[in-house]
Amino acid sequence: TLATLPADAWEAVSGRLFNGAGPGGGGAAGPEVSGYLPAQIALRAQSLQTGARQFNRVVVGASQGEGVWRANVEAEQFGGYVEYRPARAGGATAAGRIYARLARLSLPKSDVAQVETLLDQQQPSSVPSLDIVIDDFELRGKKLGRVEVDAVNRVTGEGREAVREWRLNRLALVMPEAQLVGSGQWAEVGGTFMTAPGAAATARRRAVLDFKLDVADAGALLERLGTGKAVRGGKGQLTGQVAWLGSPLALDYPTLSGNVAVAIEAGQFLKAEPGAARLLSVLSLQSLPRRLVLDFRDVFQEGFAFDALTGDLKIAQGVASTNNLRMRGVQAAVLMEGQADIARETQDLRVIVVPEINAGTASLAYAAINPAVGLGTFLAQVFLRRPLTAAGTREFHVSGSWEDPKVEKI
């Protein structure tokens, strides 16, 4: 029972005792305590300090038997039950296995950064198998609701061709606004990279995630994720696969690739300042009424209300492209093709706006655009129809940065 437990200092002392190192730390044989581990540990501390992190009001009751550690843990930042089964050489649990059922867990940005550095730069040969359920999970200050993770280590191939991968059998995030279900893997790929100037080159790992995001309230979800009030309402689904090099905990935009299908309905883009919602401001086309004298102020300036937003995105090296993105509203239909660089926050888009939806122009708003055909062929088939011309159809080229887009009337 302690007021403060400096965990790093305790680790240095306990490491010498448990591993048999001498008091001087030079590796000489110490007392006859090599390999000693207690059967039970009971700890109570007002604060536990490890590295730059401090845990408050910590209570731990742990025991070990047959090589398995079991613990009930409680603190301001976490609480629940944890089991750890150490590694078994050559087995499926070569990096050990962690089983946890937690009522809550909070991981601040500093903790996540340390883990990402470990996974991306130090490239551990394997990662523990995980069976974790957290009822209330907070990551980088964002509350993500209930989280379920089921992941195992597996080996594919034999001999020199053998590759160990960390397979994510299930990832689930459950919030009132949305539910995410996914699966994937984190495995070594061909090629090498430098972790630091002068460091030895090492094979880099690639994360792959197949996902389905069911959205009940897009606006509330985005606000939960820190974008502010950028959208009102909106429900639907995003599905696809994304992949990137490096840590599985953070998207690496320069190496990001994949495909995403978007189908959202009954929402409205709100008047939002540039910031976390920069990409959404691109879709909302709020720059049009600011830059051009058009009759679109009622449509876009206060936020475009859409009945449906659909399209397919392809991502390659951090650049997202589409040839069939479409927004359909009561007052207008908007069609887009082009690309957006996610890392550099730039765009190069062709935008078609039909400001009036009536019986004559409904075909443009409601017809499906085949991604294999694209917007160009679709428009060639319908653009010369008289109702479209009468409706005042306009075409624009939107380029430049997300924060300061350049809009040119074509």
C-alpha positions as CSV (number, residue, x, y, z in Angstrom):
1,T,0.0,0.0,0.0
2,L,1.7,3.1,-1.3
3,A,1.0,6.8,-1.9
4,T,3.0,6.7,-5.1
5,L,4.4,3.7,-7.0
6,P,7.1,4.6,-9.6
7,A,6.5,1.6,-11.9
8,D,9.7,2.2,-14.0
9,A,11.9,2.1,-10.9
10,W,10.1,-1.0,-9.6
11,E,10.6,-2.8,-12.9
12,A,14.4,-2.2,-12.8
13,V,14.6,-3.7,-9.3
14,S,12.2,-6.5,-9.8
15,G,13.9,-7.4,-13.1
16,R,17.2,-8.0,-11.3
17,L,15.5,-10.1,-8.6
18,F,13.2,-12.2,-10.8
19,N,15.9,-12.7,-13.5
20,G,18.8,-13.2,-11.3
21,A,20.9,-10.2,-12.3
22,G,23.4,-8.9,-9.8
23,P,22.8,-5.8,-7.7
24,G,25.1,-3.8,-9.9
25,G,23.0,-4.6,-13.0
26,G,25.9,-5.9,-14.8
27,G,24.4,-9.3,-15.4
28,A,26.5,-11.2,-12.8
29,A,24.7,-14.0,-11.0
30,G,22.8,-12.6,-8.0
31,P,21.2,-14.3,-5.0
32,E,19.3,-17.6,-5.4
33,V,16.1,-15.9,-6.5
34,S,16.5,-16.5,-10.3
35,G,13.1,-17.1,-11.9
36,Y,11.2,-16.3,-8.7
37,L,7.7,-15.0,-9.2
38,P,5.1,-14.4,-6.4
39,A,1.9,-16.4,-6.5
40,Q,-0.2,-13.3,-5.4
41,I,0.1,-9.6,-5.5
42,A,-2.2,-7.1,-3.8
43,L,-1.5,-3.4,-4.6
44,R,-3.2,-0.2,-3.6
45,A,-1.7,3.2,-4.6
46,Q,-3.0,6.7,-4.8
47,S,-1.0,7.1,-8.0
48,L,1.0,4.8,-10.2
49,Q,3.6,6.4,-12.5
50,T,4.9,4.7,-15.6
51,G,6.9,6.8,-18.1
52,A,4.9,10.1,-18.6
53,R,1.6,8.5,-17.6
54,Q,0.0,8.6,-14.2
55,F,-2.9,6.3,-13.1
56,N,-4.9,7.5,-10.1
57,R,-6.5,5.5,-7.2
58,V,-5.1,2.2,-8.4
59,V,-6.2,-1.1,-6.8
60,V,-4.9,-4.4,-8.2
61,G,-5.5,-8.0,-7.0
62,A,-3.5,-10.5,-9.1
63,S,-2.6,-14.2,-8.9
64,Q,-0.8,-16.6,-11.1
65,G,-1.1,-20.3,-11.5
66,E,0.0,-22.8,-14.2
67,G,1.7,-19.9,-16.0
68,V,-1.4,-17.7,-16.3
69,W,-1.8,-14.3,-14.6
70,R,-5.3,-13.3,-13.5
71,A,-6.0,-9.8,-12.2
72,N,-8.9,-7.5,-11.1
73,V,-7.8,-4.0,-11.8
74,E,-9.4,-0.7,-10.8
75,A,-8.4,3.0,-11.4
76,E,-9.8,6.2,-12.7
77,Q,-8.7,5.4,-16.2
78,F,-9.6,1.7,-16.3
79,G,-11.4,-1.1,-14.5
80,G,-12.2,-4.8,-15.0
81,Y,-10.8,-8.3,-15.2
82,V,-7.6,-9.2,-17.2
83,E,-5.8,-12.5,-17.9
84,Y,-2.4,-12.9,-19.5
85,R,-1.1,-16.2,-20.8
86,P,2.7,-16.0,-21.5
87,A,4.2,-17.0,-24.8
88,R,4.8,-20.6,-25.8
89,A,7.7,-21.1,-28.1
90,G,6.6,-22.2,-31.6
91,G,2.9,-22.2,-30.7
92,A,0.0,-20.1,-31.9
93,T,0.4,-17.9,-28.8
94,A,4.1,-17.3,-29.4
95,A,3.6,-13.7,-28.3
96,G,1.2,-14.6,-25.5
97,R,-2.6,-14.0,-25.1
98,I,-4.5,-11.3,-23.4
99,Y,-8.1,-11.8,-22.3
100,A,-9.9,-8.8,-20.8
101,R,-13.4,-7.8,-19.8
102,L,-13.2,-4.1,-18.9
103,A,-16.0,-1.7,-17.8
104,R,-13.9,1.2,-19.1
105,L,-10.5,2.1,-20.6
106,S,-9.1,5.5,-21.5
107,L,-6.1,5.8,-23.8
108,P,-4.8,9.4,-24.2
109,K,-2.9,10.5,-27.3
110,S,0.5,10.0,-25.5
111,D,-0.2,6.4,-24.8
112,V,-1.4,5.7,-28.4
113,A,1.7,7.4,-29.8
114,Q,4.0,5.1,-27.8
115,V,2.2,2.0,-29.1
116,E,2.2,3.3,-32.7
117,T,5.9,4.0,-32.5
118,L,6.5,0.5,-31.1
119,L,4.4,-1.2,-33.8
120,D,5.5,0.9,-36.8
121,Q,9.2,1.6,-36.1
122,Q,10.4,-1.2,-33.9
123,Q,8.4,-3.8,-35.8
124,P,7.9,-6.5,-33.2
125,S,8.0,-10.0,-34.6
126,S,4.6,-10.7,-33.3
127,V,1.8,-9.2,-31.3
128,P,-0.2,-10.9,-28.5
129,S,-3.5,-12.6,-29.3
130,L,-6.4,-10.6,-28.0
131,D,-9.8,-11.4,-26.7
132,I,-11.0,-8.0,-25.3
133,V,-14.4,-6.4,-24.6
134,I,-14.5,-2.8,-23.3
135,D,-17.9,-1.4,-22.4
136,D,-16.8,2.3,-22.4
137,F,-13.7,2.9,-24.5
138,E,-12.1,6.3,-24.9
139,L,-9.3,6.9,-27.5
140,R,-7.4,10.2,-27.8
141,G,-10.2,11.9,-25.9
142,K,-13.0,10.5,-28.2
143,K,-15.6,8.2,-26.6
144,L,-16.0,5.2,-29.0
145,G,-18.6,3.3,-27.0
146,R,-18.4,-0.5,-26.7
147,V,-15.4,-2.2,-28.3
148,E,-14.9,-5.9,-29.1
149,V,-11.5,-7.2,-30.4
150,D,-10.8,-10.8,-31.3
151,A,-7.3,-11.3,-32.9
152,V,-4.9,-14.2,-33.1
153,N,-1.4,-14.9,-34.4
154,R,-1.0,-17.4,-37.2
155,V,1.8,-18.6,-39.4
156,T,1.4,-19.1,-43.2
157,G,4.0,-20.9,-45.3
158,E,6.9,-23.1,-44.1
159,G,10.6,-22.7,-43.6
160,R,12.1,-19.5,-45.0
161,E,8.7,-18.7,-46.7
162,A,6.9,-18.8,-43.3
163,V,5.2,-15.5,-42.5
164,R,3.6,-14.7,-39.1
165,E,0.5,-12.5,-39.3
166,W,-1.7,-10.9,-36.7
167,R,-5.2,-11.7,-37.9
168,L,-8.1,-9.6,-36.7
169,N,-11.1,-12.0,-36.7
170,R,-13.5,-9.3,-35.4
171,L,-13.5,-5.7,-34.6
172,A,-16.7,-4.1,-33.4
173,L,-17.5,-0.5,-32.2
174,V,-21.0,0.1,-31.0
175,M,-22.2,3.7,-30.4
176,P,-25.7,5.1,-30.3
177,E,-25.0,6.9,-33.6
178,A,-23.3,4.0,-35.5
179,Q,-22.0,0.5,-35.5
180,L,-18.7,-0.6,-37.1
181,V,-17.9,-4.2,-37.8
182,G,-14.6,-5.2,-39.4
183,S,-12.0,-7.9,-39.9
184,G,-8.5,-7.9,-41.3
185,Q,-4.8,-8.6,-40.8
186,W,-1.5,-7.1,-40.0
187,A,1.4,-8.9,-41.8
188,E,4.8,-8.4,-43.3
189,V,5.0,-7.4,-46.9
190,G,7.8,-7.3,-49.4
191,G,10.2,-4.4,-49.4
192,T,12.1,-2.6,-46.7
193,F,12.0,0.8,-45.1
194,M,14.3,2.9,-42.9
195,T,13.1,3.5,-39.3
196,A,15.5,6.3,-38.8
197,P,18.6,7.9,-40.6
198,G,21.4,5.4,-40.4
199,A,19.2,2.6,-39.0
200,A,19.1,-0.8,-40.6
201,A,16.4,-1.4,-43.1
202,T,13.6,-3.7,-42.0
203,A,10.5,-5.2,-43.7
204,R,7.4,-3.1,-43.1
205,R,4.0,-4.5,-42.2
206,R,0.8,-3.8,-43.9
207,A,-2.6,-3.4,-42.2
208,V,-5.8,-4.5,-44.1
209,L,-9.3,-3.8,-42.8
210,D,-12.6,-4.9,-44.3
211,F,-15.4,-2.9,-42.8
212,K,-19.1,-2.1,-42.7
213,L,-20.3,1.1,-41.0
214,D,-24.0,1.3,-40.3
215,V,-24.9,4.9,-39.6
216,A,-28.0,5.9,-37.6
217,D,-27.1,9.7,-37.3
218,A,-24.2,10.9,-39.3
219,G,-24.2,14.4,-37.8
220,A,-24.1,13.1,-34.2
221,L,-21.3,10.6,-35.2
222,L,-19.1,13.2,-36.7
223,E,-19.6,15.5,-33.7
224,R,-18.6,12.6,-31.4
225,L,-15.5,12.1,-33.5
226,G,-14.5,15.8,-33.1
227,T,-15.6,17.5,-36.4
228,G,-18.1,19.7,-34.7
229,K,-21.6,20.4,-36.1
230,A,-20.9,19.8,-39.8
231,V,-23.9,17.7,-40.8
232,R,-27.5,17.4,-39.5
233,G,-29.0,13.9,-39.6
234,G,-28.0,11.4,-42.3
235,K,-28.3,7.6,-42.1
236,G,-27.0,4.8,-44.3
237,Q,-24.0,2.7,-44.8
238,L,-20.3,2.8,-45.7
239,T,-18.6,-0.4,-46.8
240,G,-15.3,-1.3,-48.2
241,Q,-11.7,-2.3,-47.6
242,V,-8.7,0.0,-46.8
243,A,-5.0,-0.9,-46.4
244,W,-1.9,1.0,-45.3
245,L,1.7,0.5,-44.2
246,G,2.7,0.8,-40.6
247,S,0.8,0.6,-37.3
248,P,-2.7,-1.0,-37.4
249,L,-3.8,1.7,-34.9
250,A,-3.4,4.7,-37.3
251,L,-4.1,5.3,-41.0
252,D,-0.9,6.2,-42.9
253,Y,-2.3,8.6,-45.6
254,P,0.6,8.5,-48.0
255,T,0.3,4.7,-48.3
256,L,-3.5,4.4,-47.9
257,S,-5.3,2.4,-50.6
258,G,-8.7,0.7,-50.9
259,N,-12.3,1.0,-52.1
260,V,-15.3,2.6,-50.3
261,A,-19.0,2.6,-51.2
262,V,-21.1,5.4,-49.8
263,A,-24.9,5.4,-49.4
264,I,-26.2,8.0,-47.0
265,E,-29.7,9.5,-47.1
266,A,-31.8,12.3,-45.4
267,G,-29.1,14.7,-44.2
268,Q,-27.9,18.3,-44.5
269,F,-24.5,19.9,-44.7
270,L,-24.4,22.7,-42.2
271,K,-22.5,26.0,-42.5
272,A,-19.1,25.0,-41.1
273,E,-15.8,26.8,-40.8
274,P,-12.7,25.1,-42.2
275,G,-11.1,22.8,-39.7
276,A,-11.7,19.1,-38.9
277,A,-14.6,19.2,-41.4
278,R,-12.6,20.5,-44.4
279,L,-13.4,17.5,-46.6
280,L,-17.1,17.9,-45.8
281,S,-16.9,21.6,-46.7
282,V,-15.7,20.4,-50.2
283,L,-18.8,18.2,-50.6
284,S,-21.2,20.8,-49.3
285,L,-20.0,23.2,-52.0
286,Q,-20.2,26.2,-49.7
287,S,-17.5,27.9,-51.8
288,L,-19.8,28.3,-54.8
289,P,-22.0,31.1,-53.6
290,R,-19.0,32.9,-52.1
291,R,-17.0,32.9,-55.3
292,L,-19.6,33.2,-58.1
293,V,-22.7,35.3,-58.7
294,L,-25.2,32.4,-59.1
295,D,-28.7,31.6,-58.1
296,F,-27.4,28.8,-55.8
297,R,-27.4,30.8,-52.5
298,D,-30.6,29.2,-51.3
299,V,-29.3,25.8,-52.2
300,F,-25.8,25.8,-50.8
301,Q,-25.0,28.8,-48.6
302,E,-27.0,27.6,-45.6
303,G,-26.1,24.0,-46.1
304,F,-27.2,21.6,-48.9
305,A,-30.0,19.3,-47.8
306,F,-29.8,16.0,-49.6
307,D,-32.2,13.1,-49.9
308,A,-29.4,10.8,-50.9
309,L,-25.6,10.9,-51.2
310,T,-24.2,7.9,-53.1
311,G,-20.9,7.0,-54.9
312,D,-17.9,4.8,-55.1
313,L,-14.4,5.9,-54.0
314,K,-11.1,4.4,-55.0
315,I,-8.0,5.3,-52.9
316,A,-4.4,4.9,-54.1
317,Q,-1.4,6.3,-52.2
318,G,-3.6,8.6,-50.2
319,V,-5.5,10.0,-53.2
320,A,-9.3,9.3,-53.3
321,S,-11.0,9.4,-56.7
322,T,-14.5,9.0,-57.9
323,N,-16.4,9.1,-61.2
324,N,-19.9,8.7,-59.9
325,L,-20.4,10.7,-56.7
326,R,-23.9,12.1,-56.6
327,M,-26.0,14.2,-54.2
328,R,-29.7,14.5,-54.7
329,G,-31.8,17.1,-53.0
330,V,-35.2,18.8,-53.3
331,Q,-33.7,21.9,-54.9
332,A,-30.8,20.5,-56.9
333,A,-28.8,17.5,-58.0
334,V,-25.0,17.6,-57.8
335,L,-22.7,15.2,-59.6
336,M,-19.0,15.0,-59.0
337,E,-16.0,13.3,-60.5
338,G,-12.3,13.8,-59.8
339,Q,-9.9,13.3,-56.9
340,A,-8.9,14.6,-53.5
341,D,-5.5,14.2,-51.9
342,I,-6.2,13.3,-48.3
343,A,-2.7,13.9,-47.0
344,R,-2.1,17.2,-48.8
345,E,-5.8,18.3,-48.5
346,T,-6.1,19.4,-52.1
347,Q,-8.7,18.6,-54.8
348,D,-9.3,18.5,-58.5
349,L,-13.0,18.0,-59.2
350,R,-15.5,18.4,-62.0
351,V,-18.9,19.4,-60.5
352,I,-22.2,19.4,-62.3
353,V,-25.1,21.2,-60.7
354,V,-28.7,21.0,-61.8
355,P,-30.5,23.5,-59.6
356,E,-34.1,22.5,-60.4
357,I,-35.5,19.0,-59.9
358,N,-38.8,18.5,-61.8
359,A,-40.3,15.8,-64.0
360,G,-38.0,16.7,-66.9
361,T,-34.7,16.6,-64.9
362,A,-35.6,13.8,-62.4
363,S,-33.8,11.3,-64.6
364,L,-30.5,12.9,-63.9
365,A,-31.1,13.0,-60.1
366,Y,-32.5,9.5,-59.8
367,A,-30.7,7.4,-62.4
368,A,-27.8,5.3,-61.2
369,I,-24.4,6.1,-62.5
370,N,-22.5,2.9,-63.3
371,P,-18.9,3.4,-61.9
372,A,-17.6,1.4,-64.9
373,V,-19.1,4.0,-67.2
374,G,-18.5,7.1,-65.1
375,L,-20.0,10.6,-65.1
376,G,-18.7,11.6,-68.5
377,T,-20.5,8.9,-70.4
378,F,-23.6,9.3,-68.3
379,L,-23.8,13.0,-69.0
380,A,-23.2,12.4,-72.7
381,Q,-26.3,10.3,-72.8
382,V,-28.6,12.9,-71.0
383,F,-26.9,16.3,-71.2
384,L,-28.3,17.4,-74.5
385,R,-31.9,16.9,-73.4
386,R,-33.8,20.2,-73.4
387,P,-35.1,20.0,-69.8
388,L,-31.5,20.0,-68.5
389,T,-30.7,23.2,-70.5
390,A,-33.9,24.8,-69.3
391,A,-33.1,24.0,-65.7
392,G,-29.9,26.0,-65.9
393,T,-27.4,23.2,-65.5
394,R,-23.9,24.5,-64.6
395,E,-20.5,22.9,-64.6
396,F,-17.6,23.9,-62.4
397,H,-13.9,23.0,-61.9
398,V,-13.0,23.0,-58.2
399,S,-9.2,22.9,-57.5
400,G,-6.7,24.1,-54.9
401,S,-6.7,23.4,-51.2
402,W,-9.7,22.3,-49.1
403,E,-9.4,25.4,-47.0
404,D,-9.2,27.8,-49.9
405,P,-10.8,26.2,-53.0
406,K,-10.6,27.7,-56.4
407,V,-13.9,27.5,-58.3
408,E,-14.0,28.1,-62.1
409,K,-17.2,28.1,-64.1
410,I,-17.0,26.0,-67.2
